[in-house]
Amino acid sequence: MSGWETVIGLEIHAQLATRSKIFSGASSAYGAAPNTQACLVDLGYPGVLPVLNAEAVRMAVRFGTAIGARIARQSVFARKNYFYPDLPKGYQISQYELPIVAHGAIDIVLDDGSVKRVGVTRAHLEEDAGKSLHEGLPGVTGIDLNRAGTPLLEIVSEPQLRSAKEAVAYMKKVHTLVRYLEICDGNMQEGSFRCDANVSVRPKGSDKLGTRAEIKNVNSFRFVEKAIQYEVTRQIELIESGGTVVQETRLYDPDKGETRSMRSKEEANDYRYFPDPDLLPLTLDEEYIEAVGAQLPELPDAKAARLVAQYGLPAYDAGVLTASRELADYYEAVARAVPSQPKLAANWVMGDLSAALNKEGLDIGAGRMPAERLAGLLTRIVDETISGKIAKEVFEAMWASGDSADRVIEAKGLKQITDGAAIERAIEEVMAKNPAQLAEYRAGKDKLFGFFVGQVMKATGGKANPAQLNELLKKKLPG
């Protein structure tokens, strides 16, 4: 594969977090019984007219401003004509030649730490189609039109991604951004954030694009990576064996770990695009665009840079902590409560806390460990009430019970021993019980120092202050 270059472009579909659909007043909430949230407009009844949802427009402008794109002062909705059971009108209202957002860019961090800028060709508004259902319906297909008319922002990248890992990094960055902007909940299981991956290969050094295959509707970062890797290998093996890559739409089968052909890839002229006669051109003035831009929150890259500058964090830590707005806010609440130890706060949020959340499939806002409660635990490490090792035991008890650090420490008798005389007595007892090891240490076997640390810790139930213990051992062991 070393003689080939991969070329990838992603089309990400972000379902906008509006309360109603893009051209009707029907609810866009997820999870209702089939066909209970589809009104006459969504069902394509004759004589009904679409009315554009202003909130969907605001969200599209918000995204475009965040990626430094050009916001069109005038954009046009078009009809994309095709026939499918879940498309009752026989066409989808989308934007074609004149999208609302064009020519932006998103920066991603590569594995080697370098930053790559990926161009965003366009982001346009459109309505979602309904959903075909097969499970539990042997021999037939069910159609649920609740999703029909749900507002989407389709975000189209330039074909500048060169590996499956780059594609995932870009997709994750867009996922983070739309959630920061509060324009999409990013729930991939519910299908509100999904992507189509356009994949092709070409000989290294060539500037001519190869024939691409489009992998349709992938809704998992892991599946995107695996689907692209499989497709790249498939295309290279096909070409090297004398075959030809066909332009087509393919589906990824996660159970088999492979892509399979779905249909030949349509061209734009197959859809017979034309301006929708029921919708006027969308016109935005400068005042509106500036007002939307003025309401942007602190964006992920800016927040990460501030965490580095304000708290002295490594760039990696800042990147992890700003992967979600909620996680970054949680970290800052902990760091403010324990101002002397911002790195300690970062380690605990990224480490023990994140591990506990992941284990139970919980979000940071689930409330199992409020920021002030974790800060209380870290405060007891800083003031040497407990050691870092005992803190892990305390954290587990706090997670299980919901108690504060102080209550757990008191109930379990875990307060650290900082009385030098008590630690000295424990050292002397351990030395007396281990004369052979003591003799070996004094004969030059320095590695036994760790043995004595462990034995004293065992004797004190892990409560001896580690720094004091090490200092006193260095004085007592040589004799």
C-alpha positions in Angstrom: 0.0 0.0 0.0 3.0 2.3 0.3 2.8 3.3 -3.4 -0.7 4.7 -3.0 -2.3 7.8 -1.5 -5.7 7.8 0.0 -8.1 10.7 -0.7 -11.1 11.2 1.6 -13.8 13.8 1.9 -16.6 13.7 4.5 -20.2 14.8 4.2 -21.4 15.2 7.8 -25.1 15.4 8.5 -25.8 17.3 11.8 -29.4 17.2 12.9 -30.2 20.7 14.1 -31.5 21.0 17.7 -34.6 22.9 16.8 -37.9 22.1 18.5 -39.8 21.9 15.3 -39.0 20.8 11.7 -37.4 23.0 9.1 -40.5 23.6 7.0 -43.4 22.7 9.3 -44.5 23.2 12.9 -44.4 19.4 13.7 -42.2 18.4 16.6 -38.7 17.2 15.9 -38.3 15.4 19.2 -36.7 11.9 19.1 -38.4 8.7 20.3 -42.1 9.2 19.6 -44.2 6.3 18.3 -44.0 5.9 14.5 -45.8 8.4 12.3 -47.1 10.5 15.3 -45.0 13.6 14.5 -45.6 13.9 10.8 -48.0 16.7 9.7 -49.5 17.3 6.3 -46.4 19.2 5.1 -44.1 16.4 6.1 -46.5 13.8 4.4 -46.4 15.7 1.1 -50.1 16.4 0.9 -51.2 18.5 -2.1 -51.8 22.2 -1.5 -49.6 22.5 1.6 -46.7 25.0 1.6 -43.4 25.0 3.4 -42.5 27.8 5.9 -38.8 28.1 6.7 -37.7 27.7 10.4 -35.8 30.8 11.4 -34.0 29.0 14.2 -32.5 26.5 11.7 -31.1 29.5 9.7 -29.6 31.0 12.9 -27.9 27.8 13.7 -26.4 27.4 10.2 -25.0 31.0 10.4 -23.7 30.3 13.9 -21.7 27.3 12.5 -20.5 29.2 9.4 -19.2 32.1 11.6 -17.4 29.6 13.9 -15.4 28.1 11.0 -14.6 31.4 9.5 -16.7 30.7 6.4 -18.5 33.1 4.0 -22.1 33.5 5.0 -24.2 33.9 1.8 -26.3 37.1 1.8 -28.7 35.3 -0.4 -29.1 31.5 -0.6 -31.6 29.4 -2.5 -33.5 26.2 -1.6 -33.8 23.6 -4.4 -35.7 20.5 -5.0 -33.6 17.3 -5.2 -35.8 14.9 -7.0 -35.7 11.1 -6.4 -38.2 8.4 -5.5 -37.9 6.4 -2.3 -40.5 5.0 0.1 -39.4 7.3 2.9 -39.6 10.5 0.8 -43.4 11.2 0.5 -43.1 14.3 -1.7 -40.9 12.6 -4.3 -38.2 15.3 -3.7 -36.1 16.6 -0.8 -35.8 20.3 -0.2 -32.1 21.1 0.0 -29.6 23.8 -1.1 -27.6 23.2 -4.2 -25.8 26.0 -6.2 -26.2 28.7 -3.6 -25.7 27.3 0.0 -25.9 29.4 3.1 -22.3 28.6 4.2 -19.2 28.2 2.0 -15.4 28.2 2.1 -14.6 27.7 5.8 -11.8 25.6 7.5 -11.4 23.4 10.6 -8.0 22.6 12.2 -7.3 19.1 13.4 -4.4 17.8 15.5 -2.5 14.8 13.9 -0.9 11.9 15.7 2.5 13.6 15.6 1.1 16.8 17.3 1.1 18.9 14.1 -2.0 20.8 13.1 -3.6 20.3 9.7 -6.2 22.7 8.3 -9.1 21.0 6.4 -11.2 23.1 4.1 -15.0 23.0 4.4 -16.4 23.4 0.9 -19.9 24.2 2.1 -22.5 23.7 4.7 -26.1 23.8 3.5 -29.5 23.4 5.0 -31.9 20.6 4.0 -34.7 18.4 5.3 -34.1 14.9 6.5 -36.0 12.0 4.9 -38.1 9.5 6.8 -36.9 6.1 8.0 -37.3 2.6 6.6 -37.8 -0.1 9.3 -37.1 -3.8 8.8 -36.6 -5.2 12.3 -39.6 -7.2 13.5 -41.4 -6.8 10.1 -40.7 -10.1 8.2 -41.2 -9.8 4.5 -42.2 -6.1 4.5 -40.7 -2.7 5.1 -42.2 -0.2 7.5 -42.0 3.5 7.0 -41.7 6.0 9.9 -42.1 9.6 8.7 -41.4 11.2 12.1 -37.9 12.1 10.9 -39.2 13.5 7.6 -38.6 17.3 7.6 -36.2 17.4 10.5 -33.6 20.1 9.8 -30.1 19.0 8.8 -26.9 21.0 8.2 -24.8 19.0 5.7 -21.2 19.9 6.2 -19.0 19.0 3.2 -15.2 18.9 3.5 -12.7 19.3 0.8 -11.0 16.0 -0.3 -8.0 16.8 1.9 -8.0 14.0 4.4 -5.3 11.4 3.7 -6.1 8.5 6.2 -8.9 7.0 8.2 -7.3 8.4 11.4 -7.4 11.9 9.9 -11.0 11.4 8.9 -11.9 10.4 12.4 -10.0 13.4 13.9 -11.9 15.7 11.6 -15.2 14.1 12.4 -14.6 14.4 16.1 -13.6 18.0 15.8 -16.9 18.8 13.9 -18.8 16.8 16.6 -17.1 18.8 19.3 -17.8 22.1 17.5 -21.6 21.6 16.9 -22.1 20.6 20.5 -20.2 23.7 21.8 -22.4 25.8 19.5 -25.4 24.0 20.9 -26.8 23.5 17.4 -26.8 19.7 17.5 -26.8 17.2 20.4 -24.3 15.0 18.6 -26.2 11.8 19.6 -24.8 9.3 17.1 -26.9 6.4 18.4 -30.1 8.3 17.5 -28.7 9.3 14.1 -28.5 13.0 14.8 -24.8 13.1 13.8 -23.7 10.8 11.0 -21.6 11.0 7.9 -21.0 9.8 4.3 -17.4 9.1 3.5 -16.1 9.6 -0.1 -13.0 7.4 -0.5 -10.6 7.0 -3.4 -7.0 6.1 -4.0 -4.3 7.3 -6.4 -0.7 6.5 -7.1 1.6 8.6 -4.8 2.7 11.8 -6.5 -0.3 11.9 -8.8 -2.5 15.0 -8.7 -5.4 13.3 -10.5 -8.2 12.1 -8.3 -9.2 8.4 -8.5 -12.7 7.1 -8.8 -14.5 7.4 -5.5 -16.9 5.2 -3.7 -19.3 6.8 -1.2 -19.8 4.9 2.1 -23.3 5.9 3.3 -24.7 6.8 6.7 -22.0 5.8 9.2 -22.8 6.8 12.7 -19.8 5.8 14.8 -16.2 7.1 14.9 -15.0 3.5 15.2 -17.1 2.4 12.2 -15.9 5.3 10.1 -12.3 4.4 10.7 -12.9 0.7 10.0 -15.1 1.4 6.9 -12.5 3.6 5.3 -9.6 1.2 6.1 -11.5 -1.6 4.5 -12.5 0.4 1.4 -8.9 1.7 0.9 -7.6 -1.9 0.9 -10.4 -3.1 -1.3 -9.7 -0.4 -4.0 -6.0 -0.9 -4.0 -6.3 -4.7 -4.3 -8.9 -4.3 -7.1 -6.7 -1.9 -9.1 -3.5 -4.0 -8.6 -5.3 -7.1 -9.7 -6.3 -5.4 -13.0 -9.8 -4.3 -12.0 -11.4 -0.9 -12.1 -13.0 1.0 -9.2 -16.6 1.8 -10.0 -18.3 5.0 -8.8 -21.0 3.8 -6.5 -22.7 4.1 -3.1 -21.7 1.4 -0.5 -22.9 0.4 2.9 -20.6 -0.6 5.8 -21.6 -3.8 7.6 -20.1 -3.6 11.1 -20.8 -7.3 11.8 -18.7 -8.4 8.9 -16.3 -5.5 9.0 -16.7 -4.8 5.3 -18.4 -2.4 2.8 -20.8 -3.8 0.2 -22.3 -2.2 -3.0 -25.7 -0.5 -2.5 -26.3 1.2 -5.9 -24.5 3.1 -8.6 -23.5 6.6 -7.5 -25.8 9.3 -8.8 -24.6 12.5 -10.4 -26.1 15.9 -9.6 -28.0 15.9 -12.9 -29.7 12.6 -11.9 -31.5 14.5 -9.2 -32.8 17.2 -11.6 -32.2 20.1 -9.2 -34.2 23.2 -9.6 -35.1 26.1 -7.3 -38.1 25.3 -5.1 -40.9 27.5 -6.4 -42.6 27.5 -3.0 -39.7 29.1 -1.2 -38.3 32.6 -1.7 -34.5 33.1 -1.7 -33.2 33.4 1.8 -31.8 36.9 2.3 -29.6 37.8 5.3 -28.4 41.3 6.1 -25.1 42.3 7.7 -26.7 43.3 11.0 -28.3 39.8 11.4 -25.0 38.0 10.6 -23.0 40.2 13.0 -25.6 39.7 15.8 -25.4 35.9 15.5 -21.6 36.1 15.4 -21.5 38.2 18.6 -23.3 35.4 20.5 -20.7 32.7 19.8 -19.3 31.0 22.9 -15.6 30.4 23.6 -14.7 27.8 20.9 -12.7 24.6 21.6 -9.4 25.8 20.1 -9.5 29.1 22.0 -10.6 27.4 25.2 -7.7 24.9 24.9 -5.2 27.7 24.3 -6.5 29.5 27.4 -6.3 26.4 29.6 -2.6 26.1 28.6 -1.9 29.8 29.3 -4.1 30.1 32.5 -3.4 26.8 34.2 -0.1 25.8 32.7 -1.5 22.5 31.3 0.2 20.6 28.6 -1.4 21.0 25.1 -2.5 17.3 25.2 -4.4 17.7 28.5 -6.0 20.9 27.2 -7.1 19.1 24.1 -8.7 16.2 26.0 -10.4 18.5 28.5 -12.0 20.7 25.8 -13.3 17.7 23.8 -16.7 18.6 25.2 -17.9 21.9 26.6 -19.3 20.1 29.7 -16.0 18.4 30.5 -14.1 21.7 30.2 -16.5 23.5 32.5 -16.3 20.7 35.0 -12.5 20.8 35.0 -12.4 24.6 35.5 -14.8 24.3 38.4 -12.5 21.8 40.1 -9.3 23.8 39.2 -10.8 27.0 40.7 -11.6 25.2 43.9 -8.1 23.8 44.2 -6.1 26.7 42.7 -2.7 25.5 43.7 -2.9 22.2 41.8 -4.4 22.6 38.2 -2.4 19.7 36.9 -3.6 17.4 39.7 -7.2 18.4 38.9 -6.6 17.6 35.2 -5.1 14.2 36.0 -8.1 13.2 38.2 -10.7 14.5 35.7 -9.0 12.8 32.7 -8.1 9.7 34.8 -10.2 8.2 37.6 -13.3 10.3 36.9 -13.5 9.7 33.2 -12.8 6.0 33.7 -15.7 5.7 36.2 -18.0 7.6 33.8 -17.0 5.4 30.9 -17.5 2.2 32.9 -21.1 3.1 33.5 -21.8 4.8 30.2 -22.5 8.2 31.9 -22.0 11.7 30.8 -20.0 14.3 32.8 -23.3 16.0 33.7 -24.9 12.9 35.2 -24.3 14.2 38.7 -22.6 11.2 40.2 -19.5 13.2 41.2 -20.2 17.0 41.2 -17.2 19.2 40.7 -17.2 20.5 44.3 -17.1 16.9 45.6 -14.1 15.9 43.6 -12.5 19.2 44.6 -13.0 18.3 48.2 -11.1 15.0 47.7 -8.2 16.8 45.9 -8.1 19.3 48.8 -7.4 16.5 51.2 -4.5 15.3 49.0 -3.0 18.8 48.9 -3.3 19.3 52.7 -1.8 15.8 53.2 -4.8 14.5 55.1 -4.6 11.5 52.7 -2.1 10.2 50.2 -2.6 10.0 46.5 -2.9 6.2 46.8 -5.5 6.3 49.6 -7.4 9.0 47.6 -8.2 6.3 45.0 -9.8 4.2 47.6 -11.7 7.3 48.9 -12.8 8.1 45.4 -14.3 4.6 44.8 -16.2 4.9 48.1 -17.5 8.4 47.2 -18.6 7.2 43.8 -20.5 4.3 45.3 -22.1 6.1 48.2 -22.4 9.8 47.1 -20.7 10.9 50.3 -18.1 13.7 50.6 -14.4 12.9 50.9 -14.4 14.0 54.6 -17.2 11.7 55.5 -15.5 8.7 53.8 -12.1 9.5 55.3 -13.7 9.7 58.8 -15.9 6.6 58.4 -13.1 4.4 57.1 -10.3 5.9 59.4 -8.1 6.7 56.4 -6.5 9.9 57.6 -2.8 9.9 56.8 -0.2 9.5 59.5 1.9 12.6 59.6 3.3 12.2 63.1 7.0 11.6 62.6 7.4 9.7 65.9 4.7 7.2 64.9 6.2 6.6 61.5 9.7 6.1 63.2 8.2 3.5 65.5 6.7 1.6 62.5 10.1 1.8 60.7 11.9 0.4 63.7 9.4 -2.5 64.1 9.9 -3.4 60.4 13.7 -3.2 60.7 13.5 -5.5 63.7 11.4 -8.1 61.9 13.6 -8.1 58.8 17.2 -8.4 59.9 18.4 -10.3 56.9 17.1 -7.7 54.4 18.4 -4.9 56.6 21.9 -6.5 56.5 21.7 -6.8 52.7 20.7 -3.2 52.4 23.5 -2.0 54.6 25.9 -4.2 52.5 25.0 -2.1 49.4 21.8 -3.7 48.0 20.0 -0.3 47.5 17.0 -1.9 45.7 15.8 -3.2 49.1 14.8 0.4 49.9 11.5 -0.2 48.1 10.9 -3.4 50.2 11.1 -1.4 53.4 8.8 1.3 52.1 6.2 -1.4 51.2 6.6 -3.1 54.6 6.1 0.2 56.6 3.1 1.1 54.4 1.7 -2.3 55.1 2.3 -1.9 58.8 0.5 1.5 58.8 -2.4 0.4 56.6 -1.1 2.6 53.8 -1.5 5.7 55.9 2.1 6.8 56.4 2.9 10.1 54.7 5.0 8.9 51.7 7.4 11.9 51.7 8.0 11.7 55.5 8.4 7.9 55.3 11.0 8.2 52.5 12.9 10.9 54.4 12.9 8.9 57.7 13.9 5.6 56.0 16.9 7.3 54.4 18.1 8.3 57.9 17.2 5.1 59.8 18.2 2.3 57.4 22.0 3.0 57.1 22.3 2.7 60.9 
